[in-house]
Amino acid sequence: MDRAGRRTVYAGGMNEPHSRSIGRTILAVLVLVVAAWFLLHALIGIVAWLAGVAVVVVAVVAVIWALRILL
């Protein structure tokens, strides 16, 4: 109740206790770690693919350059 004696009503989840369930917290951390692991591996895969493409392009340019010099 507020100072005027009226009952205070809060929206939705405002009346829930502030303490978190330890199980939900651990589950949230595990989900976050697994998602981060997948994203990191996807990012590493993309970078490795780009590096492989760059190596192939440099090799092709090197072969073309060498053939122009020799022939």
C-alpha positions as CSV (number, residue, x, y, z in Angstrom):
1,M,0.0,0.0,0.0
2,D,1.1,3.5,-0.6
3,R,0.9,6.5,1.7
4,A,-2.7,7.3,0.9
5,G,-3.8,3.8,1.8
6,R,-4.3,2.6,-1.7
7,R,-3.1,-0.8,-2.7
8,T,-0.3,-0.7,-5.2
9,V,-0.7,-3.1,-8.2
10,Y,2.4,-3.9,-10.3
11,A,2.4,-5.2,-13.9
12,G,3.0,-8.9,-14.7
13,G,6.2,-10.2,-13.1
14,M,6.8,-7.4,-10.7
15,N,5.3,-9.4,-7.8
16,E,7.7,-12.3,-8.2
17,P,10.6,-12.7,-5.8
18,H,13.9,-11.3,-6.9
19,S,15.9,-14.5,-6.2
20,R,16.9,-16.6,-9.2
21,S,16.7,-20.3,-9.4
22,I,20.3,-21.8,-9.4
23,G,19.2,-24.4,-11.9
24,R,17.9,-21.8,-14.4
25,T,21.0,-19.8,-14.0
26,I,23.3,-22.8,-14.6
27,L,21.1,-23.7,-17.7
28,A,21.4,-20.2,-19.0
29,V,25.2,-20.2,-18.6
30,L,25.5,-23.6,-20.4
31,V,23.3,-22.4,-23.3
32,L,25.4,-19.2,-23.6
33,V,28.7,-21.2,-23.5
34,V,27.5,-23.7,-26.2
35,A,26.2,-20.9,-28.4
36,A,29.5,-19.0,-28.1
37,W,31.4,-22.2,-28.9
38,F,29.4,-22.8,-32.1
39,L,29.8,-19.2,-33.2
40,L,33.5,-19.2,-32.5
41,H,34.0,-22.4,-34.6
42,A,31.8,-21.0,-37.4
43,L,33.9,-17.8,-37.4
44,I,37.2,-19.8,-37.4
45,G,35.8,-21.9,-40.3
46,I,35.0,-18.8,-42.3
47,V,38.4,-17.2,-41.7
48,A,40.1,-20.5,-42.6
49,W,38.1,-20.7,-45.9
50,L,38.9,-17.1,-46.7
51,A,42.6,-17.8,-46.1
52,G,42.5,-20.9,-48.3
53,V,40.9,-18.9,-51.1
54,A,43.6,-16.2,-50.7
55,V,46.3,-18.8,-50.9
56,V,44.8,-20.3,-54.1
57,V,44.5,-16.9,-55.7
58,V,48.1,-16.0,-54.8
59,A,49.3,-19.3,-56.2
60,V,47.4,-18.8,-59.5
61,V,48.8,-15.3,-59.8
62,A,52.3,-16.6,-59.1
63,V,52.0,-19.3,-61.8
64,I,50.8,-16.8,-64.3
65,W,53.6,-14.4,-63.5
66,A,56.3,-17.1,-63.7
67,L,54.9,-18.3,-67.1
68,R,55.0,-14.8,-68.4
69,I,58.6,-14.4,-67.3
70,L,59.8,-17.7,-68.6
71,L,58.0,-17.7,-72.0
